[in-house]
């Protein structure tokens, strides 16, 4: 099917640019930003970013109002980093609106394959970092504040071990998706091996909660796919496995678990104190960084380490309410997707990705990073075009 974007730039070239951009996402973030800027300019010059401040659903209008709101509220409170991040939101919105409209569902499978191959290369990189054959990536040329070392924890190319942990959670679900999708034994063994490598890499990150997130997302995957018994069996077996690791002291950083939980509670208490003073409007992105020192005994950190608390603190009830319509529309697409058996496996993948964000978000805000959010959106946003192909009878069963 011919589209306006394919008239302006052949789809093969668009696909190549998207693959290059995805590959750059597995390099350090400054490379991702550089490549994204170049590709953004190329797509813009080719006229692929159509002015789209409104649409029939009202979603684009809501997003632009949200961005304008963030810029305004950040300026009022002199939250200059918030202003910069808000402009970053605008760039993301323009690019992913193009992606949302232009992406071809069959090509998503290529992007998934690239991600899985990259995950194995990153595992080797993490293995070398864990055994100190190579050092952590050096970011001090950008800022001295970015030179923090993470003792006994690997980050691969993702700046922070917790970001790598979320990427691993995504990779594991992608591996499970490929393992479920293929019927060839050789491929099943390959996907299982890569998935086990990614699972073991979680130990290297020292992310204590990631195993719980993986368990929860795998249960969601099987349940949505229709394998309810497998979901319960997976929950039981993996739960016993994690319990065994904890009992045998093989679980990462268990000796500092109580301290870490206390640290999170301290952050949340500071955030709640700030929220009580400005629950309506917030002060823009990363409000916590702006206000923590205004409260005696406040904990110094970048954000409030909760996807449920930080949006309220940063955007307030008013800002969060603006996003109700886009989330409602996306939930409607998920509900529509349920009607098509041919889409059930992709639906399981998308719902599992969402569950990773929601579960990991209980204790951290790792989705608020260019590399994690990029992979997430690349996987979940083709939903509209998948539904359109299914309605036209074009979507294959496998």
Phi, psi and omega in degrees: 000128183279140179233168178300321182293323180288336174291324185275330178210123182309142183301324180302321178288321176298317180298319178298316179297320179294321178294317178299318180295317179297316179299320179297335181293343180262007171259170177308149192301330182290333174288318176303313181297318180297311180296318179299320179298314180297313182292324176301317179295317180300311181295324179293316179297326179282359176077026182272348177262087180287140176304121186217072179275342178220161171209176184296331182277342183084359184294313181297319178300318180297317180296317180293323175297319179298316179295315178299320177299315181296318178298316182296311184291327177293320178295319180301318183263011179055040177269081187294325176295324177296323177297314180299315180296324179297321175293327173297320175303318182297318178296316177301316182297315180297313182294312186283342170293318174300312181298316180303320182276324191266334189298138178260127186308323181296330182287336178301326179298323176295319179295323177296317179298317178300318181297319182290319176297316179299324181297325179289320176298319178294326177298316178298317177300315180294323179297315178295322178292320181298318181269013171062029170284333174228159182264166173302150178298138183266120179248008185293341178291341175274312180198140177299329180295342180270008183268013182297131178265145180247098185299129176060023178226137181258150179235354184054242181247023190246022170071324183217139180304327180290328175292317178297323179299317178294320177299320178297321177300316176298315181299320181297317178292323176298317178299318178296320177300312181293322179297321180286326187284320186278152178250352183274129184300317182300317178291321178301317180295320179295315180294322179295319180296313180297320179296319178294323176299314180294324178295318179291332180294337177300325176301320182293329180285337183072017180277103187295324186274350185297325179296321177296320179296317179298315178302310181299318183288327176292320176300315178299317181302307182293322182295313180294324180289344178105002178266074186292321179295317178298326178297315180291319179296317178299317179300315181294311183295314182290326176297317177295321179298314179295319178299320178297320178296321181291318181294323182271008179062023177271348178292136186294136171055037179292335182292340180249016184297314182295321178296317182296319179294319177297323178295317178297316180299320178300316179297315181296322178297318177297317180296320180293324176297318178292323181296323180297333181274341182205066184274346183277316191243334186069188178229019180095176181308141180059041176303322182305317180299330181284327195245348189303324184281359177277353184241124181306129180079009180297146182271126181281120173193178187281316183220181188271008174055042174200125179289345180268338183258319187297318177301320178296319180292319185279322187247347180071175178297321180297310181296317181295325181295334178297329183275359182301314183298311178302318180293322178296316179297320180292320177298325178295322177296319177298317179297320177294321181299329180299338186283349186245107180305327181295340181261002188299320181292318177295323177297319178298320178297312182296314181296325178294320177298317178297319180295326177299314180298316183289322181284313178295330180291349176299324186239356182202171182237046186290344177287342181275060181207143190301320185284318179291315181293326180296311180297319179302310184291325177301324183277319189271335188284342177290005188304319182296314182289330174298315180297318180298320179291322178295320178296328180274358181075021184263344187279123182287155178295321182225000000 
